Amino acid sequence: MIRSTIRTALLGLAAIAVSATLAQAQTHTSSKFSGAKVNAGTVTHTIKDGKNVLTLSSDFQVPDTPDPHWQIVDSKGNTYLLQRLGVKSLGGLAKDRINTTITLPAYIKDVAKVQIYCAWAEAVLGEASFSAPMMTMDK
């Protein structure tokens, strides 16, 4: 009876350890942003509800430029200009919001770098890279 209880407890602990390892394997964090206007923060990749999600860290500072956007660079050097970082409030009554999280479109198969790109000036403001191209897996 005691052996059975000990074995059950050990199996339970092993299951928790495996779950934690799998959850950690689903998270990837980039290097720190570096560039002309963006030099702080990182971006983290997670999978939520079967979708690939990128999230800016809390120490990321939105650059004071007219039109900053998310831009993705894949392992082949293809660039994908995505969502604008800032969202204007309606009527100017509320504070502007920042898109600190973005869901990657299914057509992006891997991510080597995340760039903050000014669409108005057509310039990269800063970029952060992953240690190896991160493969996306939409379900």
N, C-alpha and C positions, 0 to 999 in steps of 0.2 A: 504494500500500500504506500509506504514512504517512497520507495523507488519510483513508483508510478507518478506520484506527485512531483518528485524532483525532475523526472524526465519531462513531464508536461510543462513545468516551469522553464526548463532549459530550452525546450522547443519554442515556447512562447517568446523567450528572449532572443532566440535566433531569428524568429520571424520578424520581430521588431527591428533587429539589426539589418536584415536584408531589405526591409521596407525603407529604412532611413538611407541606406546605400543607394537604392534605386532612385529615391527622391533627389538625392544629392547629384546623381549622375545626370538627371534631367535639367540641372541648372549649370549654366556656363556664364562666367563673368569676364568681360573684356579688360584690356589694359586701360589706363587712364586716358581720357581725351587729351589730345595735344594739337595745337594749331594756332592760327593767327588770332582768333577771338574766343576759342573754347579750350580751356586748359584745366578743367576740373571735372570730376565725376567719371563714372563708368556706366556701362550698359550690361544688363543681365538678361540672358535668354532662359525662358522657361517654357514648358508645355502646359497649357491650360485648356481643358475640354478638347484635347486633340489638336489644338492650334498652337503655332509657334508665336510666342509673345516676347517682345523686347521691352525692357523697362529701364528708364534712366535712374541713376542713384540719387539719393536726396541731396548730395553735395553738388550736383550738376547745376550750373548757372546758365540760364538762357541768354544767348548773346544779344546785345543791344543793336540789332540789325533789322532792316525792314521786312525780310521774308524768310526766316530760317525754317528749314524742312529737315525731315529724316531722309537720309540717303543710304542705301545699302550697296556694298560692293561685294560681288561673289568671287569665288576662287579663280574664275576665268577673266576677271577684270571688268565684267559687265556691271553697270551702275543702274540703280533703280531709284528714281526720285519718288518719294512717297509723301506722306501726310505732312502738313504744316505743323510746326511746334506750337504756335499760339492759336487760340480760338478766340475770336472777338466776341464780346458779350453783346447782346441785343439792346439797343437803345442807350448804351453806355452807362446803365444803372448798376450793373454788377461788375466785379473785377474780372479781367480777362483770365481765361483758363489756359493751362499748358498741357499739351498732349505728352505726358511723361511715359505713356505706354502705347505701344502700337502692335497690332496683330499683323504678322507678315502674310502677304498674299501667297496662295498656293504655288504660283509660278516661280517663286524664288526658291531654288533648290539647296543653296548653301549660302552662308554669310562669312566673309573673311573680315570685313570692316564695316563699321557703322560710322557714317559721316554726318555732321551737321552742315547743311548746304544752304547758302543764301541764294534763293532763286532770283531775287532782284539783281544782285551784283554778279550772279553766276560764278560764285567762288565757294570753295570748301573752307569752312570756318574752323573746323577741328575734326579729328577722327580718332576712333578707338578700334583696336583690332583684337581678334581672338587669337589664342596661341596656335590654333590650327583652324582651318575653315570648318565652321559648324554646319553640319548637315541638318536640314530641316526635314521633318517627318509629319506632314499633315495626314490626318486619318479621315 
